[in-house]
Amino acid sequence: VAVETDKAVVEVPSPYSGRTAAQHGKPGDIVPIGQKLAEFDDGATQQQDRGTVVGTMPVLDTRGNESDQRERVSGARVKAIPAVRALARKLGVDLIAVDPTGPDGMITADDVKRYASALADVPAEPLHGVRRAMANKMQQAHAEIVPASIHDEADVESWIDKGDVTVRLVRAIVAGTRASPVLNAWYDSQAMTLRIVRNVDLGIAINTEDGLFVAVMRNVETRDDADLRDGLNLLKKDVEARAIPLEEMRGATVTLSNYGVFGVGSRANLVVVPPQVAIVGAGTIRPRIVAHNGAPAVRRTLPLSLTFDHRVATGAEAARFLKAMIDSLEGKAKA
């Protein structure tokens, strides 16, 4: 059987030879960890418990329904009387998505019925694999992170025709982490502990038809330009083939989202994924009229955005990080 996890398609061999006696999932089903997947009959005269399950066997918490779980995770406050909540469960409506029309933001039964009627016209398809993982990550980030963003731009006219933009961005991020190490870190919100990481393991956001992957390039601060380019090419190739090892999707200390490659986008308020503290965004390089050597000039500039977790880093620390990036990209300092 082929099982699609968050980031990869994994071939799972049969643990027994013989006949499949029962299947507990159809192709395309989302199977919870710990649930039976298949049962086998090896033809033995004495019936044995021969089966296999998905993943490990944690203690499953069956308290509450899925909608209630989403309400707790997101931190949203939904106002509805028990009868309306029961109606929502019966109709399969997530109360968080319902616009309330009752007094003081109360969701009414008519609100639930109206939303359920609208849903009936649009068939729902469950999220799978990468997109499901992304939804969970974004929900976690929204619930935990206190984001703040600052924006600026770098004049890249002097090298843009012969430079590797992504490699130069990697170099600039290294310069930023040296100027402000607190942004290259992991924060544990439960223990309220901060771990500033010495090496820079850079998460690279890679877009595919299946969804967004964030692959990790290790120790970018020690690698030369050729090695960085080779590493970027290999990561992209492995991601597109869905062949990237799981360990290469974990442990980023800071992330780069080069959304400018799509030809649109200047500034962005990006999403910091815990336990990271910061994410850098690079927009589309365009010519602009700027002051150069004391006179107006048309120069190509690279928009930059830095979103950081304000629970951990100050605005001044973020500004130092972004200033160091700009100095590196403009050739005023070495990474």
C-alpha positions in Angstrom: 0.0 0.0 0.0 1.2 3.6 -0.7 0.6 6.0 2.2 0.8 9.7 1.7 2.2 11.4 4.9 2.7 15.1 5.4 5.6 15.4 3.0 6.1 12.1 1.2 4.5 9.1 -0.4 5.7 6.0 1.5 5.5 2.4 0.2 4.5 0.1 3.0 5.2 -3.6 2.4 2.8 -6.3 3.6 4.0 -7.7 6.9 2.6 -11.2 6.1 2.2 -13.5 3.2 -1.2 -14.9 2.5 -4.6 -13.5 1.8 -6.0 -10.1 2.8 -9.0 -11.0 4.9 -10.3 -7.5 5.4 -9.5 -3.9 4.5 -10.4 -1.0 6.8 -9.7 1.8 4.4 -10.4 2.7 0.8 -7.9 4.5 -1.6 -8.0 8.2 -0.7 -9.2 7.7 2.9 -7.6 9.5 5.7 -6.7 6.9 8.3 -6.1 8.0 11.9 -2.9 6.8 13.5 -3.6 3.6 15.5 -6.6 2.5 13.4 -6.6 -0.9 11.8 -5.6 -0.8 8.1 -5.9 -4.4 7.0 -6.3 -8.0 8.4 -4.5 -11.1 7.0 -5.4 -14.7 6.7 -2.3 -17.0 6.3 -4.5 -20.1 6.0 -3.5 -21.5 9.4 -6.0 -23.8 11.0 -6.1 -21.8 14.2 -7.4 -18.3 13.8 -4.9 -15.7 15.0 -5.0 -12.0 15.4 -2.9 -11.1 12.3 -3.3 -7.4 11.4 -1.5 -4.2 10.9 -2.2 -0.7 12.0 -1.2 2.7 10.9 1.8 4.2 12.7 2.2 4.0 16.4 -0.5 3.2 19.0 -1.0 6.3 21.1 -3.9 6.7 23.6 -6.6 8.2 21.5 -8.5 11.1 23.1 -12.1 10.7 22.0 -13.5 13.5 24.1 -15.3 16.1 22.2 -16.0 16.3 18.5 -13.7 17.6 15.7 -15.4 21.0 15.7 -14.8 21.4 19.4 -11.2 20.5 18.9 -10.7 23.2 16.3 -12.4 25.8 18.5 -9.9 24.9 21.3 -6.9 25.0 19.0 -7.7 28.2 17.3 -8.6 30.1 20.4 -11.8 31.4 18.8 -14.8 32.1 21.0 -18.0 30.8 19.5 -21.2 32.0 21.1 -24.0 29.5 20.6 -26.5 27.8 22.9 -26.3 24.0 23.3 -29.3 23.4 20.9 -27.5 25.3 18.1 -24.3 23.4 18.7 -26.2 20.2 18.5 -27.8 21.3 15.2 -24.3 22.2 13.9 -23.0 18.8 14.7 -25.9 17.1 13.0 -25.5 19.1 9.9 -21.7 18.9 9.8 -21.2 22.6 10.2 -18.0 24.1 11.8 -19.3 26.9 14.0 -16.1 28.9 13.6 -16.9 29.5 9.9 -20.5 30.7 10.6 -21.3 34.4 10.5 -23.4 35.2 13.6 -26.5 37.4 13.3 -27.8 37.1 16.8 -27.5 39.6 19.6 -23.9 40.1 20.9 -22.4 37.9 18.3 -24.6 34.9 19.0 -24.9 32.2 16.4 -28.6 31.3 15.7 -30.1 28.1 14.3 -31.0 30.1 11.2 -27.3 31.0 10.8 -26.3 27.3 11.0 -29.1 26.3 8.5 -28.1 29.1 6.1 -24.4 28.0 6.2 -25.4 24.3 5.8 -27.5 25.2 2.7 -24.6 27.0 1.1 -22.3 24.0 1.8 -24.8 21.7 0.1 -24.2 23.4 -3.2 -20.4 23.0 -3.0 -19.1 19.5 -2.4 -16.4 19.3 0.2 -13.2 17.4 -0.4 -10.9 16.5 2.5 -7.4 17.9 2.5 -4.6 15.3 2.1 -0.9 15.1 2.5 1.0 18.3 2.0 -2.0 20.6 2.1 -3.4 19.0 5.2 0.0 19.4 6.9 0.1 23.1 5.8 -3.3 23.7 7.2 -2.4 22.3 10.6 0.9 24.2 10.7 -0.8 27.5 9.8 -3.4 26.9 12.4 -0.8 26.3 15.0 1.2 29.3 14.0 -1.9 31.5 14.1 -2.7 30.3 17.6 0.8 30.6 19.0 2.8 33.3 17.3 2.7 37.0 18.0 3.8 38.3 14.6 5.3 41.7 13.7 6.7 42.6 10.3 9.1 45.2 8.9 9.8 46.0 5.3 12.6 47.6 3.2 14.4 47.2 0.0 18.0 46.6 -1.3 19.5 48.2 -4.3 20.8 45.3 -6.4 21.6 47.1 -9.7 25.4 46.6 -9.4 25.2 42.7 -9.6 21.8 41.6 -10.7 22.7 40.8 -14.3 25.5 38.4 -13.2 24.4 37.3 -9.7 22.5 34.4 -8.3 19.7 36.1 -6.4 18.8 33.1 -4.1 22.4 32.5 -3.1 22.9 36.2 -2.4 19.8 36.1 -0.2 21.2 33.1 1.7 24.4 35.1 2.3 22.4 38.1 3.4 20.4 36.0 5.9 23.6 34.7 7.4 24.7 38.3 7.8 21.4 39.0 9.5 21.8 36.2 12.0 25.2 37.5 12.9 23.9 41.0 13.5 20.9 39.7 15.5 21.4 36.1 16.6 18.0 36.0 18.5 16.2 35.6 15.2 18.1 32.4 14.4 16.5 30.5 17.3 13.8 28.2 18.6 11.3 29.3 21.2 9.4 26.9 23.4 6.3 28.7 24.4 5.3 26.2 27.0 8.5 26.3 29.0 9.2 29.9 27.9 12.8 29.0 26.9 14.8 30.4 24.0 17.5 28.3 22.3 19.7 30.5 20.1 21.3 28.2 17.4 24.9 28.8 16.4 24.6 27.2 12.9 22.2 28.5 10.3 19.9 25.7 9.0 17.8 27.6 6.4 14.3 26.5 5.5 13.6 27.1 1.8 10.0 27.4 0.8 9.4 25.5 -2.4 6.1 25.6 -4.2 4.7 22.5 -6.0 1.4 21.5 -7.5 0.9 19.4 -4.4 1.4 22.3 -2.0 4.2 24.1 -0.2 7.2 22.3 1.1 9.9 23.8 3.4 13.1 21.9 2.8 16.2 22.6 5.0 19.7 23.5 3.9 22.1 22.7 6.7 25.0 24.9 7.9 24.6 27.5 5.1 27.0 29.8 6.9 30.0 27.5 6.1 29.2 26.7 2.4 30.5 28.5 -0.6 28.4 29.8 -3.4 28.8 26.8 -5.7 27.9 24.4 -2.9 24.8 26.5 -2.0 23.6 26.5 -5.6 24.1 22.7 -5.9 22.2 22.3 -2.6 19.3 24.4 -3.8 19.0 22.5 -7.0 19.1 19.1 -5.2 16.4 20.2 -2.7 14.1 21.4 -5.5 14.6 18.2 -7.5 14.0 15.9 -4.5 10.9 17.9 -3.5 9.4 17.8 -7.0 10.0 14.1 -7.1 8.5 13.7 -3.6 11.7 11.9 -2.7 13.1 14.2 -0.1 14.0 12.4 3.2 11.9 13.4 6.2 14.9 14.6 8.2 15.5 17.2 5.5 12.1 18.8 6.2 12.8 19.3 9.9 14.9 21.6 12.1 15.1 24.9 10.2 16.3 27.7 12.4 15.1 30.5 10.1 13.1 30.4 6.8 13.3 32.1 3.4 10.3 32.6 1.2 11.3 33.9 -2.3 7.8 34.7 -3.5 9.2 37.2 -6.0 10.0 34.4 -8.4 6.3 34.4 -9.4 6.6 37.9 -10.8 4.3 39.6 -8.3 4.6 40.7 -4.7 6.4 43.5 -3.0 5.7 43.4 0.7 4.3 40.5 2.7 3.3 39.7 6.2 4.6 36.1 6.4 3.8 33.3 8.8 6.4 32.2 11.3 6.1 28.5 12.0 7.0 27.6 15.6 9.4 26.9 17.1 11.2 29.3 14.7 11.3 33.0 15.5 11.6 34.6 12.0 10.9 34.3 8.3 12.4 36.4 5.5 10.4 37.2 2.3 11.9 38.4 -1.0 9.6 40.2 -3.5 9.9 40.9 -7.2 12.9 42.8 -8.4 11.8 45.9 -10.3 13.4 49.1 -11.5 12.6 52.2 -9.4 13.6 55.8 -9.3 15.9 56.1 -6.2 18.5 58.4 -4.9 22.0 57.2 -6.1 25.2 59.1 -5.5 23.1 62.2 -4.6 21.0 62.2 -7.8 17.8 60.5 -9.0 18.5 57.3 -10.9 16.6 54.2 -12.2 17.9 51.3 -10.2 16.6 47.7 -9.7 15.6 47.0 -6.1 14.7 43.9 -4.2 11.8 44.3 -1.7 12.4 42.5 1.6 10.0 41.6 4.4 10.9 40.2 7.8 8.2 38.7 10.0 9.3 37.8 13.6 7.8 36.5 16.8 7.5 39.6 19.0 7.3 37.5 22.1 11.0 36.8 21.7 12.6 39.5 19.5 12.3 43.3 19.8 11.8 45.6 16.9 15.3 46.9 17.2 16.7 43.4 16.9 14.6 42.8 13.8 15.7 46.1 12.3 19.4 45.2 12.9 18.8 41.9 11.1 17.2 43.5 8.1 19.8 46.3 7.9 22.6 43.6 7.9 20.7 41.8 5.0 20.5 45.0 3.0 24.2 45.9 3.6 25.1 42.4 2.4 22.9 42.6 -0.7 24.2 46.0 -1.6 27.8 45.0 -1.2 28.5 47.1 1.9 29.3 44.2 4.1 30.3 40.5 3.6 28.1 37.7 4.9 
